[in-house]
């Protein structure tokens, strides 16, 4: 059984950022990921990031992914792909399967950067071929270069639904409509404005009533909903579409944190159950750190900053970064995170994230 100082589970934005910080500090780092390529969501994000220079405004997601992969290689961190982690033991031994064989690695510190999964939406006809998550559609378009249908109905107006709708237009497809059950758009106005200017109808207080088709999606019926999200009679509209993309939120992937025995709290705004952690991103189990969407769903920029925090903290705890320097580096990361969490949407996330750390400070009975 091999031994490394830091095991990072998840090779997305948060995991790679953590690996870079721990690796360049001198720690021996192993990154494990179940996918066949690293980078997570970044390589599907063909749009430019916005914000400040410190938050990589103007850089496209896939360019950032390439940059992170190079930084990871330069840091000396090892990335192992097509790996399924299925157990983490109290002595920080990680069990995983690769190529049909089981392996074990002993870690000094473990950083969980497992991300989030897309939520499903049930309606009559939802099992027909052509109904898929917005993330699956984005993968087909931006990674595999396949547009699954000429005309798409998008369900959900969060940033994912808005961004993927615009990318459908960029790929040469059409968006018949974007429907949102809530009475207002959930994502950023800058994303919504782009698709409305392109002529996409954005229908709030609407949902999918059912989909129809013989062997695959041929169309959908949408309808208005009232304040209790019940269908309003006689408001049905028929849309001929070849695909229905579902973008109704994400849920943190917390199974491994549960296996570790971490304490959790429920915060709906962040996607549900999330592990408690402190300012160093350390969970209630000593030596276990969390970063990215596992701590509550945000954007890639926030995930990378949390990954940096976890990597710096883990390396400092192992003695690779002097306490004074570590404190300074973490303060710089927190400044960038706090800037990201300003404004109407950011303030809500900031409050929710602060609640996680406040509860982490309280004593918990195990």
C-alpha positions in Angstrom: 0.0 0.0 0.0 1.4 3.3 -1.0 1.5 6.4 1.2 1.0 10.0 0.2 0.7 13.2 2.2 -2.4 14.6 0.6 -5.2 12.7 -1.3 -7.5 14.9 -3.3 -10.8 13.3 -4.4 -12.1 15.1 -7.4 -10.2 16.6 -10.3 -12.5 19.5 -11.0 -11.8 23.2 -10.4 -11.7 22.9 -6.6 -9.7 19.6 -6.5 -7.1 20.8 -9.0 -6.7 24.1 -7.2 -6.2 22.3 -3.9 -3.7 20.0 -5.5 -1.7 22.9 -7.0 -1.4 24.7 -3.6 -0.5 21.6 -1.6 1.9 20.4 -4.3 3.8 23.6 -4.9 4.3 23.8 -1.1 6.2 20.5 -1.3 3.6 17.9 -0.3 3.2 14.7 -2.2 -0.2 14.9 -3.7 -2.4 12.3 -5.4 -5.6 13.3 -7.2 -8.3 10.7 -7.8 -11.2 11.2 -10.2 -13.8 8.9 -11.7 -13.8 10.6 -15.1 -11.6 9.9 -18.1 -10.3 13.4 -18.2 -9.6 16.0 -15.5 -10.9 19.5 -15.3 -14.5 18.9 -14.3 -17.0 21.4 -15.7 -14.4 23.8 -16.9 -13.9 22.2 -20.3 -17.6 22.5 -21.0 -17.6 26.2 -20.3 -16.9 28.0 -23.5 -18.1 31.3 -22.2 -15.9 34.0 -20.7 -15.8 34.4 -16.9 -16.8 37.9 -15.8 -16.0 39.9 -12.7 -12.5 41.3 -11.8 -9.0 40.5 -13.1 -8.4 38.6 -9.8 -11.3 36.4 -10.7 -10.1 35.7 -14.2 -12.6 37.9 -16.0 -12.4 37.4 -19.8 -11.0 33.9 -19.6 -13.0 31.1 -21.1 -13.6 28.0 -18.9 -11.7 25.6 -21.1 -8.7 27.9 -21.3 -8.7 28.1 -17.5 -9.0 24.3 -17.4 -5.8 24.0 -19.5 -4.1 26.5 -17.3 -5.0 24.5 -14.1 -3.8 21.2 -15.6 -0.5 22.8 -16.4 -0.2 24.2 -12.9 -1.1 20.8 -11.5 1.6 19.2 -13.5 4.1 21.9 -12.5 3.3 21.3 -8.8 4.2 17.7 -9.0 0.8 16.4 -8.1 -0.2 13.1 -9.6 -3.6 12.6 -11.2 -5.2 9.2 -11.5 -8.3 9.0 -13.7 -11.1 6.4 -14.3 -11.0 5.7 -10.5 -13.9 5.0 -8.2 -13.3 5.8 -4.5 -15.6 3.6 -2.5 -14.3 3.8 1.1 -12.4 6.1 3.5 -11.3 4.6 6.7 -10.8 6.3 10.1 -7.0 6.0 9.7 -7.3 8.0 6.5 -6.8 5.0 4.2 -8.6 5.5 0.9 -9.9 2.5 -1.0 -10.5 2.8 -4.7 -11.0 0.7 -7.8 -9.1 1.2 -11.0 -9.1 -1.1 -14.0 -11.2 -3.6 -12.2 -8.8 -3.9 -9.3 -8.9 -2.5 -5.7 -6.1 -0.4 -4.4 -5.4 1.4 -1.1 -3.5 4.5 -0.4 -2.7 5.9 3.1 -3.1 9.7 3.3 -1.9 12.3 5.8 -4.7 14.7 4.8 -7.8 14.2 2.6 -9.5 16.9 0.5 -13.0 16.1 -0.7 -13.8 18.0 -3.9 -16.5 15.7 -5.3 -18.7 18.5 -6.7 -22.5 18.2 -7.2 -25.0 16.3 -9.3 -27.8 17.7 -11.4 -31.4 17.4 -10.0 -34.0 15.6 -12.0 -37.6 16.6 -12.8 -40.4 14.1 -13.1 -43.3 14.6 -15.5 -45.2 12.4 -17.9 -42.9 11.5 -20.7 -39.7 12.4 -18.8 -38.2 8.9 -19.6 -38.4 9.4 -23.4 -35.1 9.6 -25.2 -34.3 13.3 -25.7 -35.0 14.3 -22.2 -31.7 15.0 -20.5 -30.0 17.3 -18.0 -28.6 20.6 -19.2 -25.1 19.4 -18.2 -25.5 16.3 -20.4 -26.6 18.6 -23.3 -23.6 20.9 -22.6 -21.3 17.9 -22.7 -22.7 16.7 -26.0 -22.3 20.1 -27.6 -19.1 21.4 -26.2 -17.1 18.2 -25.6 -18.5 15.8 -28.2 -19.5 18.4 -30.7 -23.0 16.9 -31.2 -26.2 18.9 -31.1 -28.9 16.4 -30.0 -31.8 18.3 -31.6 -32.5 21.3 -33.7 -35.0 22.8 -31.3 -34.7 22.5 -27.5 -37.0 23.4 -24.6 -35.0 24.5 -21.5 -36.5 24.0 -18.1 -35.0 26.2 -15.3 -33.6 29.7 -15.3 -30.6 29.4 -13.0 -27.2 30.3 -14.5 -26.8 26.8 -15.9 -30.1 27.0 -17.8 -29.4 30.5 -19.1 -25.8 29.8 -20.1 -26.5 26.5 -21.8 -29.5 28.1 -23.7 -27.1 30.6 -25.2 -24.6 27.9 -26.0 -27.4 26.1 -27.9 -27.8 29.2 -30.0 -24.0 29.4 -30.6 -24.0 25.7 -31.7 -26.7 26.5 -34.4 -29.7 25.2 -32.5 -32.9 26.9 -31.5 -34.4 27.3 -28.0 -38.2 27.1 -28.4 -38.6 28.6 -24.9 -37.1 28.7 -21.4 -39.6 27.9 -18.7 -39.2 28.7 -15.0 -41.7 27.6 -12.3 -40.7 30.4 -10.0 -42.1 33.9 -10.6 -38.7 35.3 -11.4 -35.5 34.4 -13.1 -33.0 32.5 -10.9 -29.7 33.3 -12.6 -27.7 36.5 -13.3 -29.4 39.2 -15.4 -26.4 39.4 -17.8 -27.0 35.8 -18.9 -30.8 36.2 -19.2 -30.3 39.4 -21.3 -28.2 37.5 -23.8 -30.9 35.0 -24.7 -33.8 37.4 -24.6 -32.0 39.7 -27.0 -31.6 36.6 -29.3 -35.4 36.1 -29.2 -35.7 33.2 -26.8 -39.0 33.4 -24.9 -38.4 33.3 -21.1 -41.6 32.3 -19.4 -41.6 32.5 -15.6 -44.4 30.9 -13.6 -44.4 28.1 -16.2 -43.5 24.4 -16.2 -43.6 21.3 -18.3 -47.0 19.5 -18.1 -45.9 16.5 -20.2 -43.7 15.4 -23.1 -44.9 13.3 -26.0 -43.4 11.2 -28.8 -43.3 7.6 -30.0 -39.7 6.6 -29.8 -38.2 9.8 -28.7 -39.3 13.4 -27.8 -41.4 15.0 -30.5 -42.8 17.8 -28.4 -43.9 19.1 -25.1 -46.8 20.8 -23.5 -46.1 23.7 -21.1 -48.5 25.5 -18.9 -48.6 28.4 -16.4 -48.5 27.6 -12.6 -50.0 29.5 -9.7 -48.5 30.7 -6.5 -48.6 27.1 -5.2 -47.0 25.7 -8.3 -50.2 24.1 -9.5 -51.1 24.0 -13.2 -53.4 26.8 -14.2 -56.3 25.4 -16.3 -56.5 26.4 -20.0 -53.0 27.8 -20.1 -51.4 24.9 -22.1 -49.1 25.6 -25.0 -47.8 23.0 -27.5 -44.2 23.1 -28.5 -42.5 21.0 -31.2 -39.1 20.2 -29.8 -36.6 17.3 -30.2 -35.0 17.8 -26.8 -36.0 18.9 -23.3 -33.0 20.0 -21.1 -33.5 20.0 -17.4 -31.7 22.7 -15.3 -33.4 22.7 -12.0 -30.5 22.9 -9.6 -27.7 20.9 -8.2 -27.2 18.7 -5.1 -23.8 18.5 -3.4 -22.2 15.0 -3.7 -21.6 14.3 -0.1 -21.5 10.5 0.1 -17.8 10.3 0.9 -18.1 13.0 3.6 -20.9 10.8 5.2 -18.6 7.8 5.1 -15.9 9.8 6.9 -18.4 10.6 9.7 -18.5 14.4 9.0 -21.2 16.5 10.7 -23.7 18.0 8.4 -26.2 20.8 8.3 -29.1 21.5 5.9 -29.1 24.7 3.9 -31.6 24.8 1.0 -29.9 27.7 -0.7 -26.7 25.8 -1.0 -28.3 22.6 -2.4 -29.3 20.7 0.7 -27.1 18.8 3.2 -23.6 20.1 3.4 -20.6 19.2 5.6 -19.7 21.7 8.3 -16.3 23.2 8.0 -14.2 26.0 9.5 -12.3 28.9 7.9 -9.6 26.4 6.7 -12.2 24.2 4.9 -11.5 21.5 7.5 -14.6 19.4 8.3 -15.6 18.1 11.8 -13.3 15.1 11.3 -9.7 16.2 11.8 -7.6 16.0 8.6 -10.6 15.9 6.3 -11.1 19.0 4.2 -13.9 20.0 1.8 -13.9 22.4 -1.1 -16.1 23.3 -4.0 -19.8 22.3 -4.6 -19.7 19.7 -1.9 -19.7 22.6 0.6 -22.7 24.3 -1.2 -23.3 24.9 -4.9 -21.7 28.1 -6.2 -19.6 29.0 -9.3 -16.3 27.7 -10.6 -14.5 30.8 -9.3 -15.7 30.2 -5.7 -14.8 26.5 -6.0 -11.3 27.3 -7.1 -10.8 29.7 -4.2 -12.1 27.1 -1.7 -9.8 24.5 -3.2 -6.8 26.9 -2.7 -7.9 27.4 0.9 -8.0 23.7 1.5 -4.7 23.0 -0.2 -2.9 25.8 1.7 -4.4 24.6 5.0 -3.5 21.0 4.4 0.1 21.8 3.5 0.4 24.1 6.5 -0.9 21.4 8.8 1.7 19.1 7.4 4.4 21.6 8.1 5.2 22.7 4.6 4.1 26.3 5.0 5.1 28.4 8.0 2.1 29.5 10.1 2.6 33.2 9.4 2.9 32.7 5.6 -0.1 30.4 5.6 -2.2 32.9 7.5 -1.3 35.6 4.9 -2.0 33.3 2.0 -5.4 32.2 3.4 -6.3 35.9 4.1 -5.7 36.7 0.5 -7.9 33.9 -0.7 -10.7 34.9 1.8 -10.5 38.5 0.4 -11.1 37.2 -3.1 -13.9 34.9 -1.9 -15.7 37.7 0.0 -15.6 39.9 -3.2 -17.2 37.1 -5.1 -19.9 36.9 -2.6 -21.0 40.5 -2.8 -24.2 41.8 -4.4 -27.7 40.5 -4.2 -26.9 36.9 -5.1 -23.5 36.8 -3.4 -24.8 38.2 -0.1 -27.2 35.2 0.2 -24.4 32.7 -0.4 -22.1 34.6 2.0 -24.7 34.4 4.7 -25.3 30.7 4.0 -21.6 29.9 4.0 -21.0 31.8 7.2 -23.8 29.8 8.8 -21.9 26.6 8.0 -18.7 27.9 9.8 -20.7 29.3 12.7 -22.3 26.0 13.3 -19.0 24.2 12.9 -17.7 26.2 15.9 -20.4 24.8 18.1 -19.7 21.5 20.0 -21.2 18.4 18.4 -21.9 15.1 19.9 -20.8 12.1 17.8 
